Amino acid sequence: MANLRLITRIFLLIQIALIFSFCSGNGKAGGKDEGVIEFDTKGVDERHPLYGMAPASATLKYNGDNFLMEMSTMGMFYTSIIGDIKNKTVAQTIKFLDIKQACVEHEQDIAEENKEYEIKVEETKDTKKIAGYKCHKIKISMVKDPSITFDAWYTKDLGMENCNALNPYYAVKGVLMDYRAKKMGMEMHFLAKSVKHTEVPESTFEIPASLKIVSKEEMKKVFDNFQ
């Protein structure tokens, strides 16, 4: 049971962090605004008690204004984030044993969560290749504590200019490829390792009918029960 508690808690810590990588654009079937990005993921602080339970990878599927980030741990806890940037909604889903739920957050809820990770972005002239794409370096500092800083990288070459509309990186006009995010004391690092331009059906971004739609409070109880 202790391991199950660690699994569910680590996913709670990184759910909003996942949203930071989601972008939008004008969808073109099989084009630059449609495809799949694979990320390597890990905790930043090796001393954190949940460091060893952090998922090692994440898959982002995108098509125009829609995105889906999927993750799993130990082949038994599945979670996803389904976003609609045009309608400004984000749905979180959980599949764990007999628990099959989803909750939908709207613009006001998302804005409140973003305030907890308010950042200042400084552009630089540095560039490097990540997953085959030219990426631009940005310096990040936390508004609430400017002493906390880190570097992030994004690309302009995926054909999407209006990115990050639902997250604190709204000033970044490109797809985040190497970045960090910290929520509830757990800092995660996401690094893109591959990009595949492939058709992603619109049905991919629908909440499965098998999931029960619950409130944000009800969803939180699922995680609280394992803490």
N, C-alpha and C positions, 0 to 999 in steps of 0.2 A: 504493500500500500504506500510505503514511503516513496518508492520509485515513481508510482503513479502520480503522487502529489507533485513531485519534482517535474514530471513531464507536463502536467497541466499548467503548473505555475510558469514554466519557461515560455510556454506559448502565450500566456497572458502578458508576459513582459514584452514580447516582441510583436504583438499584433499591430500596434500602431506604427511601430518602426517599419513594418513591411509596406505600409501605405506610402512611405516616403519615396519609393521607387516607381510609383505609378504615374504614367503620362498619358496625354491625349493627343489626337491629331485628326486629320481628315482621312478616314478609312479608305484604303484601296486594296481590294482582294489580292492577297499574295504580295503586296507592295511593301514599301518601307514602313507604312503605318500599321502593319499587321504582321504578327509573328510571335516568336517565343524567345525569351531570354533566360538562360540558366545562371544562377548565382551561387557562389560559394558563400557560406555564412558561418560566423563564429562569434563567440563572446569576446569582448575586448580585454576585460580584466580576468586573468587566469586565476586570481585569488577569490573570485566570486563563487559562492557555494553552488551556484547553478551552472557554472561554466561548462562542466562536462556533459550537461544534459541538452545543451543548445543544438538544434538541428544543424547539419553540416551543409545543407543545400536548400534552395528554393527555386521554384519555377514560376516565371511571370509570362502569362499569355495576354496579348493585347490586340485590339482591333478598333481603331478610331478612338471614340470616347469611352470605350469599355476596357476593363482589365480584370484579370483573375490571377491571384498569387496563391500557390498551393505549397503546403509543407506537410511533413509527417515525421513522427518519431517512433522508432522501434516497430514500425509497421502496425501500430495499433491506435495511435492518436492522429487523426487527420483534421486539418483545419485549412480554411481558405478565406481570402478576402476578395469580394466581388465589388467592383466599383463602376459607377456610371458618372463620369465627370460632367456630362451635359446636364444631367438632372441633379447633380451634387448629392449623391447617396453612396454609402458604403455599407455592404452587408458582410457580416462575419458568420462563418459556419463552423460547426463542430460535429465530428462523427467519432464517438468514443464508446465502445461497448454498446449499450442500448440507448445512449444519448445521441440524438440526431436533431440538432437545433440550428436556427439561424436568427439573427437580429439585424435590423436595418437602421442605420443612423443617417440623419439628414444634416443639412448645412450647419445649423446652429450647434448640434452636438459635435460635429467635426471641428468647428472653429474653437470650441471650448477646449478640446483635447490638444489642438495645435498650440494653444497658449502655454501649455506646459513644456513645450520645446521650441520656444521662440528663438530664432537665430538671426545673426547678421552675416551677410554674404559679401565677400570681397573677391572680385575677379583678379586673375593674374594672367601673365603671358605664357606661362608654362604649359606645355602639352606633352602627351605621351600616348602610346597605343594601348588600348585595353580591348581584349576580344576582337582584335583586328580593326578597331575604330579609333580615329583621332579623338582624344579626350582633352578637355581643358580643365586646368586646376583652379579650384576656388578655396579660399581660406574661410573657415567657419568659426564663429565665436558665439557663445551663448549670451543672449541679451541680459538674462538675470545674473550671470556670473561671467564677465568678459575674460576672466583668467582661464576659462575652459575653452580651448581651441583645438581644431583638427583640420586636416585637409580633406577635400572631396574632389571627385572628378566627374565630368559629364561630357556627353558627346552631342554635337549638333547635326551629326550625319545620319540620323535615323528618320529624318523627314518630319519631325514633330517639334513645333515651336512652342505651342501652348501646353507646357507640361507642368506637372506638380501643382495643379490648381487646388487640390484638396489637402496639401501638406505644407509644412513650414518652409519648404524650399521653393515657394511660389515665384521667387525672383530669378530662379535658374531656368533659362530658356533652352532646355535640352534634357536628354535622358540621363539620369544619375546612373553611373556605372561603377563607382567606388565611393562608398559613403558610410557614415556611422550615424546611429541614432540611439538615444538613451531614454528609457522610460522606466519608472518605478525602480530606479537603482541599478538596472541591468543595461549595459551598453553593448550593442551589436554592431558587427561590421559586415557589410554586404559588398561582394566583388563579382562583377559580371565575368563569366568565363566563356560564354558563347552566345551568339545571336543567330537565329534562324528565321529567314523570311519565308513564312509559310501561311497558308490559309487557315484562319481560325474562325469557325462558324459562330454566328451570333448566339446560337443556343448554348454555347460554352459559358456565357455570362448570365445565364438564368439560374435562379435559386432552385435546386432540385425539389420537386414536388413532395419527395419523401421526408423533407425536413419540416419540423414544426416551427412556425414563426413565433418568436417570443420577444419580450421587451429586453432592453439593455440590462435592466436590473435582474431579470430572470437569468439571462446569460451569465451575468457576473456571479450569481449564486453557484453555478456549475463549478467555476474555478475556486470560489471561496470554500466549497466543501472539501477541496483537496489540500487546503493550506493548514 
